[in-house]
């Protein structure tokens, strides 16, 4: 399997408290010419992050 290097931040949503609510990972497209992730890749990332 090929290796991916992805830049992201984690934010808490549906709350005003730190470490409350639900975690959400926001990924950045640093290279606008890069191909988007496939559905299976996105699902694999979500499983890996346990989100």
Secondary structure, DSSP 8 states (H G I E B T S, - for coil): -------EEEEEES-SSTT-SEEEEEE--S-TTS----HHHHHHHHHHHT-
